[in-house]
Amino acid sequence: MKTGLPLPEAFKCVTLKARDVDLRPFSLSDVDSTYQAWLLDGETTRYLDVAFTDRSIAKLKEFVRAVEANPNRLFYMIVVRETGESIGTANLEIDPVNRLGNYGYMIGERRWWGTGVALQAQVALFDLAFDQLGTRRIYGGARVDNIMSQFNLKRLGFVKEGVFRNHVRTDLDSDTYVDVVYYGLMHEEWLAIRHKFDAHRYEGG
């Protein structure tokens, strides 16, 4: 089905720029011991699905190859522009038929937690999705006990839309399940507040 809009695969080689960080396309060579260490850190992956998966180097490379082969998914390494340090990842997947977007991010280097780089990365993703890919809605979910993630979604203008009760397991070895709260952000809602995040955008040429 033709939508007349740019497809995500046209941006697979494009680097996104935020104020202090670049989101460069993730490559197979990025699957190293540092990247693996982020994913093996229980605190970093506490609320992420990756905590339930095989995180061997071989499996991680298999995952990256699958992402590269998906024309509708974009996967980035978040890099501090001034130093070139890799500090985390971000991803955006688009449903071009329904013009929906789903995204995620992870700051793997703990010393960068709370510095605002995660917000910068998200603003760059939203600008790409809404301004260039014609996305009409972005959605995402967070475990009910993930208070910070829900705060982040609300800060970015997302609206709570529903709750999936007892939806995910809390731990691989546990039979305890928790709710997942789902949020959505419409294109017109983002347009109304996007100016609030100008300080997080790249000001260079």
N, C-alpha and C positions, 0 to 999 in steps of 0.2 A: 504494500500500500504506500503510495507516494503522499507525503505531507507537504512538500514544497519548502520545508525547513532544513537547515543544515543538520547533518547527522553527527552524532558524537564521534564517530571514527575519524571525521575530518579534523578533530582536535587532538588526536592521540599523540602527536609529536609537538604539541604546543605547550610551552611553559606559561603558567599563570603567575602573575606577580601581585603580591600584597605589599603592605608598607615595609616590613622588615624581612619577609620570607618569600622565597620562590616555591611554587609547586611545579616541579619538573616531572616529566613522565618517568614512572618507575620502570626500571629495567631489570632483566634477569641477574645482572651482575650486582644488584643491590641486595640480593638474597645472600647475606653473609652472617657471620657470628653476631654482629651488632644487631642486625634486624631480628635475628632469631632470639637474641637475649630480650629484646622488647616484648616479644610474644610469649616468652617463658616467664616473664615477670608477673606474678599473680596479682599484684596491686594494679598494674597497668591494664591487665586484661580481665579484671574482676567482673565487669559487666558486658564483656564482649563474647560473641559466639566462638571466637578462635580458641577460647579457653577449653573448649570441648573437642578440639581437633588434634590431629597428629601434626606436630610442629617441627618435625625433622627437616633438615635442609632439603632433602629430596622432595618431600611433600610440599614445602613452601615454594619450590621452583615449579612444581606441577601446578600449584595455584596460580602463580604469576603467568605461566604459559596460557592457562585457561582465560585469565583476564585479558591478556594480549589478543586472544582469538575472539573475544566478545566485542563486536563492533559498537555496542551500546554502553560499554563500561569504560570509564576513565579512572586510572589509578596513578597516584602521584607520590613522590617523595617530597616531604616538606624540608626545605633547606634554608638555613640562615644565610641571607645574601652576603653579609659582611665577612663571614668566616668560611662559608662553604660547608658548614657542619650540617649533617643530616640529623633531624630530630624527631621525625615522625612520618606518618602517611595520611593520605586523604583519598577518598574515592567518590565517584559520582556515577550513578547508573540511570540511564534515561529509557523510558518507554516511549519511543517516537510516535507510536500510533495514538496513544492516549495523552501524550505530552506530559507525562508524569516523571518526577525525579525522586530518587532515593539516594541518600548520601551518608557518609560516615567519616570519622577521622580518629587518629590516635597520636598522641604526643608520647613517644617512647622514652625520650630523655627527660627524666623527672625534674631536673633543675629548670626546665622550661615550663613546668606546670604553673599556671596562675600568672603568666607573663603577658597574656593577650595574643600570643601567636596562633593559638587555636581559633580564636575569633577572627583573626585576619584571614586564615585559611578558609574558613567557612564563608566569609563575605566574598572571597574570590570565586569560590564554587558557585555561590548563588548568582553572582554577576554573570558568570558563564552560562549557567542554566537558563536564567530568565532573559538576559539581554541578547544572547547569541544563539541559543538552542531552541528558543521559543517555548520553553517549558511553562505550563500554566499552573502547575502545582508541585510542591515538594513536600514529601511526608517522611516521617520517621517515628520510631518508637523507643521507649526507655522503660527499663524495669521500674516498678513502682518504688523500689528502695534506692534507686539511683537519683537522688535528689539533685545533684549538681547537673546532670544531663537534662533534667526537666527544667531547671532554672535557666540553663543555656538556651534551650528551645524557646522558652517564653521570652527571654531577652531578645531573641532574634525575630520575634513577632509571630511565632507559631501559636496556633490555637489548639487546645485540647479537643479531640474529636471522639474519643472512645477508649474503652478499657477491655483488653482481652484477659479474662479472669483465669488465674492459675495457668498461665500460658507457657512459662519456661521454668526449667529446673534451676535451682539456685546453685547447685554444685554437682559435678559429675558423679560423686559418690552419695548423693543425697536424694531422698524421695520427697523433698520439699519443693513446692512450686510457688511462683509469685506471679502477680499480674503484670502485664505490659501495657503502658499508657501510650496511646498513639496521638500524634500531633500533625497538623498540616499547615502549610503556608501557601497562600494563593499569590499569583503574579501581581495582582492589583494591590494586595496587602503589602508586598515587598516594595512596590513602587512608592507607596505612601510613607514608608519609613526608611528607605535606603539611604537617605541623606544623613541619618543619624550615625551611619557607620563610615562616613567619608574619611575620618581620621585613620581608619584601618586599611585604606586603599593605597596603592602605589602612586606616588606623585611624579615619578620620573617620566621621561619621554618614551 
